[in-house]
Amino acid sequence: MAFVEGVMRPCPQCGSEAFQSLPGYSAAPWEIVKCSPCGFVFLRNPPDYKHLVSEFAWEKTRVAEVERRKSRSPVRMWRDRMTRWCAGIYSPGTTGRLKRMFAPGRVLDVGCGSGKKVPEPFIPFGIEISEELRRAADAHMSARGGRAIHAPAVEGVKEFPDRYFTGILLRSFLEHEAQPKALLAQCARVLTDDGAVYVRVPNFGSLNRRVLGAKWCGFRYPDHVNYFTTRSLAALAGGGLRLTLLNPVRLPLDDNINAVLKRGRDVSAVHA
């Protein structure tokens, strides 16, 4: 793969350009840093959208990433698969979770892929940066009264009117978004008063990350550009959205944060 020079960016949370480099978590040429004023951890030089669509599109890099993890930690990969399988036996799955969280109506899937993650009876809408996947998603969503947009996430959400969606999916997406604060602000704008945003992101505050260091499964270069704790996720949502954890008991050992964002007061006091 040809070298791609990243685009330097300030802290996505507070806008500061003062940071502490974290070389133990970085992989040249990609530089992970910690914001000095607010503590947010992020990739300072992510690829621009053009290269995310071409060289670093998920459908193109997924296989290579799985093989990298297998070769680096084969026992852990097996254990993770077994843990997900066992959890699935006792879990209602994404479909059941969304039906409990979202009121009937329109649901927006940001980073929708091929567009099949929004179950009946919701009306599915999507935003996808890959044109190939967007076409597949639009065919599926149009048949159910929705549509899929080809655009960067923030620009895509701007195309919808205020209070348009009862639910928004940010499942395994926010860690990829170079403008997460702007995206959450747009999500708050298009969400109905009784609506909800489902968020799933890697848990940078997990015990696994602290123990495994650079071998932690949440590091993915260069398309994971934000690294969240519950504190930083709540702060990023700001005063417009209130964070409620779905996995509070197992969170310290969980590699992911599963949460719901709803309208309400700022809860940035939630601790990592």
N, C-alpha and C positions, 0 to 999 in steps of 0.2 A: 504494500500500500504506500502510495506517495506521501511524503511529509506534508502535513497541513498546518499552517501557522494559525494558532488560535487568536481569538479576539479578546484583548484585555478588557476586563470589566470590573467596576467597583463592587462593593458588597451589595448583593441583591436585597438585603433587608434594610440597611440604614444609609447606603450610598457612600460610605467611607472608602477611601483608597488606602487607608492604613491597615496593614495586615501582618500576620506572622506566618511565614512559610512553614508547611508541614512536610518536609522532604521524606519522612518515613512512610507517608501515605501517598506520595506522588509517584508518577511513572513518566519519565521524560518522553516527550516534551511537555506533558500535562502537569500543571502545578496546582496542588490542593493547598489552600490557605485558610487561616482563621482570622476573621475580622477582629481587629484590636478593640474597637469601641463596644461592639455588641456580641461578639463571640460566634457569629454565624460561620459555618464551615462550608466552603464552596470551591469549585474549580475556577481558577482565576482566568484561564485562557481557553474557553471552550471553542469548538469549531463554529463557524457561522451557519445560518440555516441552509445555505447552498450546499455545504459539505455534509450537513446532517441528512439531507435528502439523498445525496449520492453515496459518498464513501461510508458514512456511518449510519445509514438507515437500519433500523432494528431487524427488519426481515433479512438483511444481508449479513449482519454481524452476529446473529443469535447463535448459529451453529458453532462458530469459532469461539464464542464466549463459553458455551457449554463444554467444549473440548478443553479449553484453558483451565476451567475449574476442575474437571475430571483429572487432568494430569497433575494439577497442583495439590488437590486434596480429595483423592478418590473415596476415602472412607467417609469424609464429611458429606460428599455429594450423595452417597448411598443413604446415609443417616437422614439427610434433609428430605430425600424422596420418601423414605419410610414415614417420617414425621408428618409430611403433608398428606400421605395416603391415609394414615391413621386418623388425622384430624378431619379428613373428609368424610369418614364414616359417621362421625358425630356432629358434623356441621351441616347447616341447611344450604351451604354453598352460596355463591354470589347471587343466584336468582332469589333464594329465600331471603337473603339479607336485604337486597334492594326492595323487595316487596314490603318488608317491614319498615324500611327507612323512608321511602318515597311515597308521596301521595299520588293518586292516579293523575296521569297527564303526560306532558312532554318531558323527556329525559335527554340530556346532552352528554355524550361520551367524548371527552377530550383525549385525542390520541386513540381514535376508535379502531385502528387497524382495519380488518375486513368487515367490521360493523355488526357483529353478532353477539355482543355482550349485554345488550339491553333486552331483557325478556319481555314477553307479553305480560300484561296488556298495555305496557307503556308505549308511547309513540317515540321512536328512536331518532335522534339527531346526532351528528358526529362532526368532528374536526380532525383532519388527518393531513400530515405534511407530505406523506408519500402519495403521489398521484395514482400509482398503480393500486394501492390499497384503498384509496379514496373512491375509485371507480367501483370496486367490489362492494364497498360499504354503501355507496349511494344506491346501487341496484337493490340491495337488501332493504335499506331504510325507506326508500321511495315506495316500495310495495306495502309498507305499513304506515304511510302518511307522513314520513319524515324526509330528511335529506342529509347528505354529507358534504362538507365544505373542504376544499383543498386550500389550506392556509396555515401560517404559523398560529399557535394557539390564541394569543392575545388578539390578533387581528381577526381571527375567525369568530371569537365570542362577540366582538364589537358589531358583527353583522346582525345580531339578534336584538329585539327590543327589550325594554325593561320588564322585569317580572314575567318572563316568558316560560321558564322551566320550573317544574316542581322538584326535579332532581338533576344533579350533575355528577358525573363519574370522573374522578381524577385517580384512577386506579393504576399504580405503577407509572405515573406520568410526571408528577411535580418535580421529581428528582432530575428529569430531563430538560426542564423548562428554564431558559436563560433569564426570563422575566417573571419569576414566580409571584412576586408581590403585585405586579400589574395584572397578572392572570386572576389572582384571587379577588382583586378589586372588581374586575369585570364579572366574575362569577357571582359576587354579591349583588351586582347591579341587575343581572338577568334572572335572579332567583326569586320565586314567589315568597310571600311573607311566611308561609308554612313549609317552604322548600328546604332541601338538605343537600349538602355536598359530601359524597363519600370519598375519602382520601386514604390511599395506601402508599406509603413511602418506606424506604429502608431506614432502620432505626440506628442512627449513629451513636445513640446513647446506650446501646445494648451491651451486656456483659461480653457477648461474643466478640464484638468489635474491640473491646478493651483487652481481651485475652489474645485474640488472633492477630491484631494489628493489621498490617498490610495484606494479610491473607484472608481478611474478612470478606464474605461473599457480597457485601453491599458495595464494594469498590468495583466500578466498571468504567474503563477509560476509552474514549473521553465523553461518552454520552450521559453518564451520571454527573451532573454539574452542580447539584445541591445535596448537602448531607444534613439531615434533619434530626433534631431531638424534639420531644414534645414541647419544650419551652420555645424553641425557635419556630416551630410550626405554628404554635398559638400566636406568637408575636407577629409572624408574617401575615397571618389572617387579619390582625389588627382589630379595631373597634367594630368592624362591620360584621364579623362572623365569630361565633363562639364554638370552641373546640370541646368535643366530648369523646373520650377514648372508648373504643370497642374492646380493647384487649388490656385493660389496666392491670389485671392480676399477673398475667404472664409477660408483661411488657419488658421487664429487665432481662429476660432470657429470649425474647422474641427478636428476630432480625428485622421485623417490620413494625411500623406504627400503623394501626388501623383506627380511623377516626371519622367522626361526622362533624361537619361544620354547619351551624345554623345561625340565623340572625340573633343577635343579642349583644350583651356587654363584652368588653375585652377581657379575655381570660389568660393574658400573657403571664400570670402568676403561676400557671401550671408548671410543675418542675420536671426536669429531665430525669 
